[in-house]
């Protein structure tokens, strides 16, 4: 028998690694175990499924289990790994459909166990009408509950990306939606002044914001907060995620920031012959140099590819993350990359920032929409540290320019003089990013 690779987790980080390893090592035996019923799907599409823009759960699936089996990957869905013995190189696997447990041997191990929604430790948080949404199984349960309950009042706990996207989804379904968050503004990955712009857009859609308000409990038909009660037929958690690292920890694999699995640049863990990728493991932030936990599909796919290459004997490295994320709420686009002022200060940078308001394209065109750009740079050197953008159509993806520029160590002057594309339907003659960079340069020259 040849080398057996066991992959735990059937979504992006796991199956990217399995697919790459299969192409590079035709002789390798590959077994992939997934406790859910779907493989290789877009969890980022779940809010659009809930809102009705996507017709079915299956529409979010990129590759089915049978397609992996056709690649000679033994894909076992509805199987859950209960424990790992790294000395014996065995895993205890429970077949959820048939209720039996068996031992599965392996030579190499890839951990792609993902993450789970964080649940505040309050009474009633495990009630049937409280939903965390991270997997397609979660999405199907939520859809089934929506069908049976037909909720008129929905409370979203937490003002992060997934919480806000689900809030919009329920607004589109005609529900009355309230977001509660203990923070003073939504979108904690933005500086508060930029988060306030997002909050204003949400209120314009009819969403009620209860900010600076803590969840104290969930009861039948309502939630209890530090400021009173709110009607709630359905509660959705948007409080962030935690890495599913319990298996790794119990097996003796080292954990790091937020209890995420520690990996090196080749996605190798602290144990020989064990790799990890995706939401369960940490990354290095390319600007701060610090370990971070960033649960994004883009990161999972790239880390999974690197893991697959190194598992199969090739050399590859994951360079780290810059913290890039975008979303859209109704007609407002939000993007960020790098470090906010708050994050840069915590990381020890002396910063300068500029905040400008302009339009997404030439102001004389009827398609022009307002856009606000906040740029952050290192004082004295002008090195780009990050940008945040809130504006109309065409705003968010501008962060990609700064994602590359900041990741490669460029400064504000470099961006100011960059030869960016211009035509009136796309930008003003000075792109909004360059308008902000010009203010940074002016401050540094003063």
Secondary structure in CASP SS format (residue, H / E / C, confidence):
PFRMAT SS
TARGET T0000
AUTHOR 0000-0000-0000
METHOD secondary structure of the structure
MODEL  1
X C 1.00
X C 1.00
X C 1.00
X E 1.00
X E 1.00
X E 1.00
X E 1.00
X E 1.00
X C 1.00
X C 1.00
X C 1.00
X H 1.00
X H 1.00
X H 1.00
X H 1.00
X H 1.00
X H 1.00
X H 1.00
X H 1.00
X H 1.00
X H 1.00
X H 1.00
X H 1.00
X H 1.00
X C 1.00
X C 1.00
X C 1.00
X C 1.00
X E 1.00
X E 1.00
X E 1.00
X E 1.00
X E 1.00
X E 1.00
X C 1.00
X C 1.00
X C 1.00
X C 1.00
X C 1.00
X C 1.00
X E 1.00
X C 1.00
X H 1.00
X H 1.00
X H 1.00
X H 1.00
X H 1.00
X H 1.00
X H 1.00
X H 1.00
X H 1.00
X C 1.00
X C 1.00
X C 1.00
X C 1.00
X C 1.00
X H 1.00
X H 1.00
X H 1.00
X H 1.00
X E 1.00
X C 1.00
X C 1.00
X C 1.00
X H 1.00
X H 1.00
X H 1.00
X H 1.00
X H 1.00
X H 1.00
X C 1.00
X C 1.00
X E 1.00
X E 1.00
X E 1.00
X E 1.00
X E 1.00
X C 1.00
X E 1.00
X E 1.00
X E 1.00
X E 1.00
X E 1.00
X E 1.00
X E 1.00
X C 1.00
X C 1.00
X C 1.00
X C 1.00
X E 1.00
X E 1.00
X E 1.00
X E 1.00
X E 1.00
X E 1.00
X C 1.00
X C 1.00
X C 1.00
X C 1.00
X E 1.00
X E 1.00
X E 1.00
X E 1.00
X E 1.00
X E 1.00
X C 1.00
X C 1.00
X E 1.00
X E 1.00
X E 1.00
X E 1.00
X C 1.00
X C 1.00
X C 1.00
X E 1.00
X E 1.00
X E 1.00
X C 1.00
X C 1.00
X C 1.00
X C 1.00
X C 1.00
X E 1.00
X C 1.00
X C 1.00
X C 1.00
X C 1.00
X C 1.00
X C 1.00
X E 1.00
X E 1.00
X E 1.00
X C 1.00
X C 1.00
X C 1.00
X H 1.00
X H 1.00
X H 1.00
X H 1.00
X H 1.00
X H 1.00
X H 1.00
X H 1.00
X H 1.00
X H 1.00
X H 1.00
X H 1.00
X H 1.00
X H 1.00
X C 1.00
X C 1.00
X C 1.00
X E 1.00
X E 1.00
X E 1.00
X E 1.00
X E 1.00
X C 1.00
X C 1.00
X C 1.00
X H 1.00
X H 1.00
X H 1.00
X H 1.00
X H 1.00
X H 1.00
X H 1.00
X H 1.00
X H 1.00
X H 1.00
X H 1.00
X H 1.00
X C 1.00
X C 1.00
X C 1.00
X E 1.00
X E 1.00
X E 1.00
X E 1.00
X E 1.00
X E 1.00
X C 1.00
X C 1.00
X C 1.00
X C 1.00
X C 1.00
X C 1.00
X C 1.00
X C 1.00
X C 1.00
X C 1.00
X H 1.00
X H 1.00
X H 1.00
X H 1.00
X H 1.00
X H 1.00
X H 1.00
X H 1.00
X H 1.00
X H 1.00
X H 1.00
X H 1.00
X H 1.00
X C 1.00
X C 1.00
X C 1.00
X E 1.00
X E 1.00
X E 1.00
X E 1.00
X C 1.00
X C 1.00
X C 1.00
X E 1.00
X E 1.00
X E 1.00
X E 1.00
X E 1.00
X C 1.00
X C 1.00
X E 1.00
X E 1.00
X E 1.00
X E 1.00
X C 1.00
X C 1.00
X E 1.00
X E 1.00
X E 1.00
X E 1.00
X C 1.00
X C 1.00
X E 1.00
X E 1.00
X E 1.00
X E 1.00
X C 1.00
X C 1.00
X C 1.00
X E 1.00
X E 1.00
X E 1.00
X C 1.00
X C 1.00
X H 1.00
X H 1.00
X H 1.00
X H 1.00
X H 1.00
X C 1.00
X C 1.00
X C 1.00
X C 1.00
X E 1.00
X C 1.00
X H 1.00
X H 1.00
X H 1.00
X C 1.00
X E 1.00
X C 1.00
X C 1.00
X C 1.00
X C 1.00
X C 1.00
X C 1.00
X E 1.00
X C 1.00
X C 1.00
X C 1.00
X C 1.00
X C 1.00
X E 1.00
X E 1.00
X E 1.00
X C 1.00
X H 1.00
X H 1.00
X H 1.00
X E 1.00
X C 1.00
X E 1.00
X E 1.00
X E 1.00
X C 1.00
X C 1.00
X C 1.00
X C 1.00
X C 1.00
X E 1.00
X E 1.00
X C 1.00
X C 1.00
X C 1.00
X C 1.00
X H 1.00
X H 1.00
X H 1.00
X H 1.00
X H 1.00
X H 1.00
X H 1.00
X H 1.00
X H 1.00
X H 1.00
X H 1.00
X H 1.00
X H 1.00
X H 1.00
X H 1.00
X C 1.00
X C 1.00
X C 1.00
X C 1.00
X C 1.00
X C 1.00
X C 1.00
X C 1.00
X C 1.00
X E 1.00
X C 1.00
X C 1.00
X C 1.00
X E 1.00
X E 1.00
X E 1.00
X E 1.00
X E 1.00
X C 1.00
X C 1.00
X E 1.00
X E 1.00
X E 1.00
X E 1.00
X E 1.00
X E 1.00
X E 1.00
X C 1.00
X C 1.00
X H 1.00
X H 1.00
X H 1.00
X H 1.00
X H 1.00
X H 1.00
X C 1.00
X C 1.00
X C 1.00
X C 1.00
X E 1.00
X E 1.00
X E 1.00
X E 1.00
X E 1.00
X E 1.00
X E 1.00
X E 1.00
X E 1.00
X C 1.00
X C 1.00
X C 1.00
X C 1.00
X C 1.00
X C 1.00
X C 1.00
X C 1.00
X C 1.00
X C 1.00
X E 1.00
X E 1.00
X E 1.00
X E 1.00
X E 1.00
X E 1.00
X E 1.00
X E 1.00
X E 1.00
X C 1.00
X C 1.00
X C 1.00
X C 1.00
X E 1.00
X E 1.00
X E 1.00
X E 1.00
X E 1.00
X E 1.00
X E 1.00
X E 1.00
X E 1.00
X C 1.00
X C 1.00
X C 1.00
X C 1.00
X H 1.00
X H 1.00
X H 1.00
X H 1.00
X H 1.00
X H 1.00
X H 1.00
X H 1.00
X H 1.00
X H 1.00
X H 1.00
X H 1.00
X C 1.00
X C 1.00
X C 1.00
X E 1.00
X H 1.00
X H 1.00
X H 1.00
X H 1.00
X H 1.00
X C 1.00
X C 1.00
X C 1.00
X C 1.00
X C 1.00
X C 1.00
X C 1.00
X C 1.00
X C 1.00
X C 1.00
X C 1.00
X C 1.00
X C 1.00
X C 1.00
X C 1.00
X H 1.00
X H 1.00
X H 1.00
X H 1.00
X H 1.00
X H 1.00
X H 1.00
X H 1.00
X H 1.00
X H 1.00
X H 1.00
X H 1.00
X H 1.00
X H 1.00
X C 1.00
END
